[in-house]
Amino acid sequence: MEFDVPTNTSVDVPLPQPPMRVCAGLGRRRQVAWFRRRKQSGGAPGGRPANRADFVHLEQFVGSRRGVEAFIEPRTMVTETTVLLIAHDGEWTRRRVDGPEAARRFAHKLGIPVYDVALVGYPQRMRDYNARRKAGERRLLDEA
């Protein structure tokens, strides 16, 4: 048995409407902006650029520890370029800088080696330091 189905039939299917909510106290309905992106402020990713206090902190870190090396971390969608300083024992600190060249100039000014994290990766001593610190925190929680 064959059915005769017209091929040029258009069916009026309502398009899905965006979700609506009632504005508190006003009784009006508004669209909910679930997937709209927030407008960018035009500033640096992460909300603020590098400042003098960042460099002061980095200088103090280098001056108070031995065997410090600088690792440049590239800019991401979330943060500007950062420099990661890692001491001989794996202790580290990270601060924003004005770009890779500013990080290189900073490291050369202080006479410390500088590396690009994207090329060489993070040193094992940093991971070991983080593991020791995490184990110490767990011990403190277990004792409490």
GUMARFI-590330 format. One record per residue: residue in three letters; x, y, z of N, C-alpha, C in turn; residue number from 1. Coordinates in steps of 0.2 Angstrom, whole numbers. Atoms other than C-alpha are relative to their C-alpha. Layout:
% GUMARFI-590330
{rec ALA,{X,Y,Z},{X,Y,Z},{X,Y,Z},NUM};
...
END
This chain:
% GUMARFI-590330
{rec MET,{4,-6,0},{0,0,0},{4,6,0},1};
{rec GLU,{-4,-6,0},{7,17,-5},{-4,6,2},2};
{rec PHE,{3,-6,-2},{4,33,3},{2,6,-4},3};
{rec ASP,{-1,-6,4},{3,49,-7},{2,6,5},4};
{rec VAL,{-2,-5,-4},{14,62,3},{2,6,-4},5};
{rec PRO,{-2,-6,4},{15,79,-4},{7,2,2},6};
{rec THR,{-6,-2,-1},{33,85,-5},{1,7,2},7};
{rec ASN,{0,-7,-1},{30,104,-4},{-4,2,5},8};
{rec THR,{4,-2,-6},{20,104,12},{5,4,5},9};
{rec SER,{-4,-4,-5},{26,117,24},{-4,-1,6},10};
{rec VAL,{3,1,-6},{22,114,42},{2,6,4},11};
{rec ASP,{-2,-6,-5},{21,129,54},{2,-3,7},12};
{rec VAL,{-3,3,-6},{32,123,68},{2,7,4},13};
{rec PRO,{-2,-6,-3},{34,137,81},{7,0,2},14};
{rec LEU,{-7,0,-2},{52,142,84},{1,1,8},15};
{rec PRO,{0,0,-8},{58,140,102},{2,7,2},16};
{rec GLN,{-1,-7,-3},{57,156,112},{6,0,5},17};
{rec PRO,{-5,0,-5},{71,162,123},{-3,0,7},18};
{rec PRO,{3,0,-6},{68,159,141},{-2,7,3},19};
{rec MET,{2,-7,-3},{59,173,150},{-1,-1,8},20};
{rec ARG,{1,0,-7},{58,178,168},{-4,6,2},21};
{rec VAL,{4,-6,-2},{47,190,177},{4,5,4},22};
{rec CYS,{-4,-5,-4},{56,206,184},{-3,1,6},23};
{rec ALA,{3,-1,-6},{54,207,202},{-4,6,1},24};
{rec GLY,{4,-6,-2},{40,219,207},{-3,3,-6},25};
{rec LEU,{2,-4,6},{37,225,189},{-5,-4,-4},26};
{rec GLY,{5,4,4},{27,211,182},{1,0,-8},27};
{rec ARG,{-2,0,7},{36,213,165},{4,-6,-1},28};
{rec ARG,{-4,5,2},{44,199,156},{7,2,-4},29};
{rec ARG,{-7,-1,3},{63,199,151},{3,-6,-3},30};
{rec GLN,{-4,5,2},{74,188,141},{5,-1,5},31};
{rec VAL,{-6,2,-4},{87,178,151},{6,0,-4},32};
{rec ALA,{-6,0,4},{104,181,144},{5,-5,2},33};
{rec TRP,{-5,6,-2},{112,164,147},{6,0,-3},34};
{rec PHE,{-6,2,4},{124,163,133},{3,7,-3},35};
{rec ARG,{-3,-7,2},{128,182,130},{7,1,4},36};
{rec ARG,{-7,-2,-3},{146,187,133},{0,6,3},37};
{rec ARG,{-1,-7,-3},{150,201,145},{4,4,-4},38};
{rec LYS,{-4,-5,4},{157,216,137},{7,1,3},39};
{rec GLN,{-7,-1,-2},{176,217,138},{1,7,2},40};
{rec SER,{-2,-6,-3},{182,232,148},{6,3,-5},41};
{rec GLY,{-5,-3,4},{196,234,135},{7,0,4},42};
{rec GLY,{-6,0,-4},{209,232,149},{3,-7,-1},43};
{rec ALA,{-4,6,0},{221,218,152},{-4,-6,2},44};
{rec PRO,{3,6,-2},{215,200,154},{2,-1,8},45};
{rec GLY,{-1,1,-7},{213,196,172},{-1,6,5},46};
{rec GLY,{2,-6,-4},{208,213,177},{5,6,2},47};
{rec ARG,{-5,-6,-1},{224,223,180},{7,-2,-3},48};
{rec PRO,{-7,1,3},{241,226,172},{5,-1,5},49};
{rec ALA,{-5,0,-5},{257,224,180},{2,6,3},50};
{rec ASN,{-2,-6,-3},{263,237,192},{6,0,4},51};
{rec ARG,{-7,-1,-3},{278,243,202},{0,-5,6},52};
{rec ALA,{0,5,-6},{273,232,218},{1,-7,-2},53};
{rec ASP,{-2,7,3},{274,216,207},{7,0,-1},54};
{rec PHE,{-7,1,1},{292,220,203},{4,1,6},55};
{rec VAL,{-3,0,-7},{296,225,221},{0,-7,3},56};
{rec HIS,{1,7,-3},{289,208,226},{5,-5,-3},57};
{rec LEU,{-4,4,4},{299,199,213},{8,1,2},58};
{rec GLU,{-7,-1,-2},{315,208,218},{2,-2,7},59};
{rec GLN,{-1,2,-7},{313,204,236},{1,-8,0},60};
{rec PHE,{0,7,0},{310,186,232},{7,-2,-3},61};
{rec VAL,{-7,2,2},{327,185,222},{5,2,5},62};
{rec GLY,{-5,-2,-5},{336,194,235},{0,-4,7},63};
{rec SER,{1,4,-6},{330,183,249},{1,-8,-1},64};
{rec ARG,{-1,7,1},{333,166,241},{6,-1,-5},65};
{rec ARG,{-6,2,4},{347,157,232},{-2,-4,-6},66};
{rec GLY,{2,4,6},{347,149,215},{-6,1,-4},67};
{rec VAL,{7,-2,3},{332,158,208},{1,0,-7},68};
{rec GLU,{0,0,7},{328,156,190},{-7,3,-2},69};
{rec ALA,{7,-3,2},{314,165,180},{-2,-4,-6},70};
{rec PHE,{3,4,5},{302,156,169},{-6,5,-3},71};
{rec ILE,{5,-5,3},{291,167,157},{-6,-5,-2},72};
{rec GLU,{6,3,1},{273,161,156},{-4,4,-5},73};
{rec PRO,{3,-4,5},{264,167,140},{-7,2,2},74};
{rec ARG,{7,-2,-1},{248,177,140},{-5,-5,-2},75};
{rec THR,{5,4,2},{232,168,140},{-7,4,0},76};
{rec MET,{7,-4,0},{213,173,139},{-1,2,7},77};
{rec VAL,{2,-2,-7},{213,175,158},{5,4,3},78};
{rec THR,{-5,-4,-4},{230,183,163},{4,2,-6},79};
{rec GLU,{-5,-3,4},{243,194,155},{6,-5,1},80};
{rec THR,{-7,4,-1},{261,187,153},{2,1,7},81};
{rec THR,{-3,0,-7},{268,182,170},{7,-3,0},82};
{rec VAL,{-6,3,-1},{285,178,176},{0,-4,7},83};
{rec LEU,{0,5,-6},{287,163,188},{8,0,2},84};
{rec LEU,{-7,1,-3},{303,164,200},{0,-6,4},85};
{rec ILE,{0,6,-3},{308,147,206},{7,0,4},86};
{rec ALA,{-6,1,-4},{321,145,220},{3,-7,0},87};
{rec HIS,{-4,7,1},{334,131,222},{-4,-6,3},88};
{rec ASP,{4,5,-4},{322,122,234},{-7,-1,-3},89};
{rec GLY,{6,1,4},{307,123,222},{-5,6,3},90};
{rec GLU,{4,-5,-2},{299,138,232},{-1,5,-6},91};
{rec TRP,{1,-4,6},{291,149,219},{-5,6,1},92};
{rec THR,{5,-5,0},{281,165,216},{-1,2,-7},93};
{rec ARG,{2,-2,7},{272,172,201},{-3,7,0},94};
{rec ARG,{3,-7,0},{268,190,196},{-1,2,-8},95};
{rec ARG,{1,-3,6},{261,199,181},{6,4,-2},96};
{rec VAL,{-4,-5,3},{273,208,169},{-3,3,-6},97};
{rec ASP,{3,-3,6},{271,219,154},{1,-3,-6},98};
{rec GLY,{-1,4,6},{276,206,142},{6,-4,0},99};
{rec PRO,{-6,5,0},{290,193,138},{6,4,0},100};
{rec GLU,{-6,-4,0},{302,207,134},{2,3,7},101};
{rec ALA,{-1,-3,-7},{299,215,151},{3,-5,5},102};
{rec ALA,{-2,6,-5},{302,198,160},{7,-1,-2},103};
{rec ARG,{-7,1,1},{318,196,151},{5,5,2},104};
{rec ARG,{-3,-5,-3},{324,213,155},{1,0,7},105};
{rec PHE,{0,1,-7},{320,210,173},{5,-5,2},106};
{rec ALA,{-4,5,-2},{329,194,174},{7,2,-2},107};
{rec HIS,{-7,-2,2},{345,201,165},{2,5,5},108};
{rec LYS,{-2,-5,-5},{345,216,177},{2,-3,6},109};
{rec LEU,{-2,3,-6},{345,205,192},{5,-6,-1},110};
{rec GLY,{-5,5,1},{357,192,184},{-2,-7,1},111};
{rec ILE,{3,7,-1},{346,177,185},{-1,-3,-7},112};
{rec PRO,{2,3,6},{343,164,171},{-7,1,-2},113};
{rec VAL,{7,-1,2},{327,166,161},{-1,-5,-5},114};
{rec TYR,{2,5,4},{318,152,152},{-7,1,-2},115};
{rec ASP,{7,0,2},{302,151,142},{-4,-7,2},116};
{rec VAL,{4,6,-2},{289,139,150},{-2,-4,-6},117};
{rec ALA,{2,3,6},{282,135,133},{5,-5,-3},118};
{rec LEU,{-6,4,3},{299,128,128},{3,-5,4},119};
{rec VAL,{-3,5,-5},{306,120,143},{-4,-3,5},120};
{rec GLY,{4,2,-6},{292,117,155},{1,2,7},121};
{rec TYR,{-1,-2,-7},{291,118,173},{5,-5,3},122};
{rec PRO,{-5,5,-2},{306,111,183},{-3,-5,6},123};
{rec GLN,{2,5,-5},{304,96,194},{0,2,7},124};
{rec ARG,{0,-2,-7},{309,104,210},{-6,4,2},125};
{rec MET,{6,-3,-2},{294,115,209},{-6,-4,1},126};
{rec ARG,{5,5,-1},{282,100,207},{2,-3,7},127};
{rec ASP,{-2,3,-6},{292,92,222},{-2,5,6},128};
{rec TYR,{1,-5,-5},{290,108,232},{-8,0,2},129};
{rec ASN,{7,0,-1},{271,108,229},{-3,-6,3},130};
{rec ALA,{2,6,-3},{269,90,234},{2,0,7},131};
{rec ARG,{-2,-1,-7},{279,93,250},{-5,4,4},132};
{rec ARG,{5,-5,-3},{268,108,254},{-7,-3,1},133};
{rec LYS,{7,3,0},{252,98,250},{0,-5,6},134};
{rec ALA,{-1,6,-5},{258,83,261},{0,3,7},135};
{rec GLY,{-1,-3,-7},{262,95,276},{-7,3,2},136};
{rec GLU,{7,-2,-1},{244,103,274},{-4,-6,2},137};
{rec ARG,{4,6,-1},{236,86,274},{2,-3,7},138};
{rec ARG,{-2,2,-7},{246,81,290},{-3,5,5},139};
{rec LEU,{3,-5,-5},{240,97,299},{-7,-1,1},140};
{rec LEU,{7,1,0},{222,93,294},{-1,-7,4},141};
{rec ASP,{1,6,-3},{224,75,300},{1,1,8},142};
{rec GLU,{-1,-1,-7},{231,81,317},{-6,4,4},143};
{rec ALA,{5,-4,-3},{217,93,320},{-6,-4,2},144};
END
